Amino acid sequence: MFTSIAIVITIVLLWLLKSLLHSKLRHIPGPKGNILVGNALQLDKDRLYIQLQEWGETYGNVFKVQLFRDEIVVVSAYDEIKEVLIDKSNDFAGRRNGYTMEYMYGPVGEDKAGAPQDVSFQDYSAEYVTCKKFTHQALKQYGDGMDKIVSLAMDEIQNCVTDFLSHGGNPFDPKESVYRCTLNIMIGLILGKKVEHDSFDFKEVYKILNIGQEMNECGDSLALDIFPWLRFCGNRTYKALQNFKRNKDALLVSWIQQSEISLQSGERSNGACETLVQYLREGKLSYGNVHGIVSDILFAGVSTTSTTLTAFFLVLINKPAVQEKIQEEIDRVIGGERLPTLKDRSNMPYTCAAILEALRYTTTLALSLPHRTVRDTSVGGFSVPNDTTVWVNLWAMHHDDRYFEDPYTYRVERFLGEDGDLLPPNERKSFLPFGVGRRVCLGETLARARLFLFVASLLQKVDILPENETNIPDPDPAKFNYAMVNIPTPFNIVVKQRKLWNGGAK
């Protein structure tokens, strides 16, 4: 038996050694690692994006890391990221998923991993292009569809404002209220109707997302991706993963069934799920596509938006002058009587710039989802072979002092011109909070709308204050907790109702 074990160990060691000696990225610089495990033991999962930024400062805008036998190219500056996402987006359009994502988004209702059929995690193919097209149509981001989305959002946002005020001026953590508000907006978008917080659908989604958070906090998904056989050894992430997938699949299957019944009866809700099921009936999408796309819409839009808003509150209690300027603009453009609309954005450059700076400063999604080359190509002057994993460090790009002076300072004026107008997109160098190119976030339009409506609606009605003015929590996003998204350490705020009169004068 001992002889067999020794043989197996020898084979594994020789295999690893051969992989390292025949590196396909030998010409690209990077931190020196262990001869057997590469840089795997050096990675800090709690501050990975900052560690990669520091390595980028040492080894250059393009460098490599080694995780056992897998070599990964990391890009961390605007010119090289632009090359990957825009100039050569066709070359880098693939998706590299580890076991974790392939299990989560693999075959519906089965306890196994497989190729995802959604948009976010599906590899680039003709099927991906088709899914992306019909996802856009289901979201109805333009025309009359946006009006319905705004209506759903405003109902929930006003409920959140009421919830904030219900604390009666006592300190509270805003995270839960914002999370519930964002979650219900996304459920309403999918089902095409308002859903109460005590409903079965809301409770189930809330439970699933909590399981997902538990899975992130386990912290060993990277190990599971590298060694899938760890699932047979009591891996905590795998147990949470099973629980997540089982509950997620059951709920989304029930939603698809509800949509099928609605289409058959003619009592349509015009929700995104219903529209996708119609495409399924017409043979334009598969069942797996519909299931995966609904999952993308639901989960991608909740954590990022709610976390960005919560982090923005942390900024506001540290920057009262910013809050006052936003409120002055709200009072002048909207007043205190009517609700904000998306049309107000064109007349509120300071508010829009404050939101853009929050997206840059906090960079909720510090690392974009991994890309994969689909042909031999290059970036930053380095050759990159086909089938190479590429990490895009959005955090490093957004905190690059070559483009943003004093990048760890929140400064609204970065996104305003000399005349006070909002800088146009083509002048916002080194700023890509939603990505760009073939893999751009499908929910960007909806996310921008939600952020504006939430900020304008809330600050129209209330002042956001710190719990203790002599001990305000640190807003430095480099000190946030990293678990897929960059999450602020829990903090409390105090909310007081504003007194408006004379058309909004304070």
WOHUMO-V636076 format. One line per field, one symbol per residue. ss: DSSP state (a for helix, b for strand, c for the rest). psi: psi as a letter, one per 30 degrees, with the letter a starting at -180 (. if undefined). burial: + if it has 9 or more other ideal C-beta (glycine too) atoms within 8 Angstrom, else -. Layout:
ss = ???
psi = ???
burial = ???
This chain:
ss = caaaaaaaaaaaaaaaaaaaaccccccccccccbcccbcccccccccaaaaaaaaaaaaccbbbbbbccbbbbbbccaaaaaaaaaaccccccbbcccaaaaaacccccccccccccccccccccaaaaaaaaaaaaaaccccaaaaaaaaaaaaaaaaaaaaaaccccccbccaaaaaaaaaaaaaaaaaccccccccaaaaaaaaaaaaaaaaaaaccaaaaaacaaaaaaccaaaaaaaaaaaaaaaaaaaaaaaaaaaaaaccccccaaaaaaaaaacccccaaaaaaaaaaaaaaaaaaaaaaaaaaaaaaaacaaaaaaaaaaaaaaccccccccaaaaaacaaaaaaaaaaaaaaccccbcccbbccccbbbccbbbccccbbbbbaaaaacccccccccccccaaaabcccccbccaaacccccccccaaaccccaaaaaaaaaaaaaaaaaabbbbbccccccccccaaacbbcccbbcccccbbbbbcccbcccbc
psi = eeeeeeeeeeeeeeeeeeeefhkfhffkllkkakfegbgeffkjffheeeeeeeeefeflfjlllkjcfkkkkkkgleeeeeeefdeheeegflkjkaeeefeegakkgkilllkkgaeefklkleeeeeeeefeeeefiflbfeeeeeeeeeeeeeeeeeeeefffhglkljfeeeeeeeeefeeeeeefglkklfgleeeeeeeeeeeeeeeeefeggeeeeeeiffffgggkeeeeeeeeeeeeeeeeeeeeeeeeeeeeefgikfhleeeeeeeeeefgflleeeeeeeeeeeeeefeeeeeeeeeeeeeeeffifeeeeeeeeeeeeeeagellllfffefgieeeeeeeeeeeeeeieieklkklkkglkalkgfkkjlkhkkkkjieeeefhjfffjkifgkkjefegklfgflkklefgikhjifgalafgkkfgeeeeeeeeeeeeeeefeflkjllejffikkkgjffglkjieljkkkklllkkkkkjklhgfk.
burial = ------------+-+++-++--+-+--+-++-+--+++++--+----++++++-++----++++++++-+++++++++-+++++++-++-++++++++++++++++-+-------+++++++++--++-+++-+++-+++----++-+++-++++++++++--++-+------++-++++++++++++++++--+-----+++++++++-++++++-+-+++++++---++---+-+++++++++-+++-+++-++-+++-++-----+-++++++++++----+--++++++++++++++++++++++++++++++++--++-+++++++-++++---+-+-++--+++++++++++++++++++++-+++++--+-++-+-++--+++++++++++++---+--+--+-+-+++-----++----+-++++-+-+-++-+++-+++++++++++++++++++++-----++-+-+--+-++-++++--+-+++--+-+---+--
